[in-house]
Amino acid sequence: MVDAGQELHGRSLRGRSDGFVVSVPTPGCGSAAVPAAPTLARVALSVLGPLRLEGPAGAVAVPGRKTREVLTLLALATPRPLSVEALADRLWDDPPPSAVKTVQGHVSRVRSALAAAHGDAGALRGGPAGYQLVLDVERLDIVAVDELRRRARVTALAGVDHVAAQLLRRARQLWRRSTCS
């Protein structure tokens, strides 16, 4: 879990009741607070191990390997958008001529899965820069692992090794093994 006032993806986060405010460095002016977009606080996404999407009612199926890959790519890019071209380049070594339409189909299925988890089709936004997953970054398992590892490093440097070990065990527990192994 990311604590308010800490940095994530190189940005300082301050807690607010409606989400986070992101402090964005502004050349020559210090930093300016920019309200974050409304997020899906009730949806959790796990990408460490088999993909898992959970809403208030439990796990939601994300059908199709490529559709799961699109959701994973969008999660890893959060809070930045990914263009259709960037998604296609990451999905295929040599994108097929129909890549744009195919990616749009996968995005539609991702949007349906997110709507089933949250009850809102606005969980995935499309715009000129591409598609952006609107999800609290603290609800991504990979962010939680990064934060636990960071805290373990700081704790170990302070000489509290047993607490550092506990933090690393918690981080390791977030990793779920692949069902293919």
N, C-alpha and C positions, 0 to 999 in steps of 0.2 A: 504494500500500500504506500502511496506517495503521500508524505506529510506536507501540509500547506507550508509555504515559505521555502521549499526546496526546489532544486533544479531538475528538470526532466527534458531530455532532448535539447539541452543547451538553453532552456528558457526557465525563468524563475516563476514559480507558481504561488499564488496567494489564494487561500480558501475563501469562498463566498457561499452563501446559501444556495445560489443558483448554479453552482459549478465552480470553475476556476477562472481567475483573471490572469492572463498571460502578459508578463512584462516583456515588451519587445524593444530591443536596443534601437534607438533612433539617432542616426549620425548627427553629432553636434548638439543634441538636446537631451542626452541621458537616455532614459527609457520611458516609454509611454504605455499605460495600462490599456489593454485591448480586451473587451469582454469576450470570453470564449463562447462558442456556439452552444446552444442547448444540447445536452448529451443524454445518452441512454443509461441512466444511473442504475437501472434495474437489470441490465443485461451484462452477463459476463462472457468473455471469450478466452478460451484456452488454446494456445497454438503450440505449446511445448508437449510433444507427443501427438496423439490423434486429435484433430480439431474438435473442439466442443463448444457449442453455443448454448447458453442457458438464459432463460428468462424467469420471471416470477413463478411460472407454472412448471418449471423443470427444463430438461434438455430438449432441444429442437434439432431435428434432422436437417442436415445440409446435403442435399442429394448431388451426386456426381463429383468425380475427382477434380476436374477442372474448376467447377464451381467452388469447391472447398479451397482450391489453390487461390482463386480470385479473392475470397474472403480473407485468407491468410495474408496475401500480399497487401490488401487494403489495411488490415490490422497492423502489420509491421510498418506501414507508412504513416499511420495515425500520429499526429493530426493533419498531416499533409495529404493533398489529393494526388491521385495517380491518373495519368492520361490513359486513354484507350490504347494508344501506341505503346506506352510503357508497360501496361498490363500484357499486351500481345507479345512484346519482346521477352518478357519474363516467363510467359506460359509456353512459348515455342522457341526452339533454336532458330527455326526458319518459319516465321509466321505464314500461314496459308493466305491466299488471296481473300478469303472470306473472314479473316481475323477480326475485323472491326465488328461485323454482324455477330460473330460467334462470341466475342467478348461481351457485347451488349446483351446477348442471351444469358450468359453466365451472371452478369450483373443483375439482370431481372430476377434470376433464381436466388441470388444472394439477398436482394431486396425483399423477396417473399419470405425467406427464412428469418430475416431480421424482423419483419412485420409479425411473423408468427411468435417470435420470442418477446417482442415488445408491444405488439398491437398497433404499431405506427410505421407506415411505409416511408416516413421521413428519416429513417435511420441511416440511409445511404443517400448522400446528396450528389447530384451531378451538376457540373458547371463548366465554364470555359477551360478551367485548368484540369478537369477530369473528375473522377469519382472520389468522394471523401467519406470515410466511415465516421459517423458521429457517435463516438463511444467514449465514456470516461476512461482516460488512459490508466487510471488506477484499477480498472476492471479487466485489464489485460494481464495474463499470468507472466508474460515475459517482462513487463514493467515491474511487477512485484519481485521477481527474481533479481533483477538489476538492483532494485532498492535494498533488498535483503543482503546482497553481496556487498554493496557499498557500506551499509551499516556494519556488517561483519568486519570489513577492513578497518573502519574507524575504531571499532571496539577492540580489535586485536592490537592496533597501534597504541591504544590506551592501556594495554596490558591485561585486559579482561578476556582471556582466551576462552573460558568456559561459555561465556555469553556469545562470543563470536562463533563458537562451534554450534551452539543452538540455532543461531541465525542461519548458518550455512545448512544445517539439517532441514530447517523450514523451507529454505530455497530449493533444496533437492527434492523435497516432498511435492513441490509443485510440478516437477517433471513427471509426466506420465509416460510410461513405455508404449511404444508402438505395438499394436496388436499383430503386426506382421513379423515380429522377432521371435 
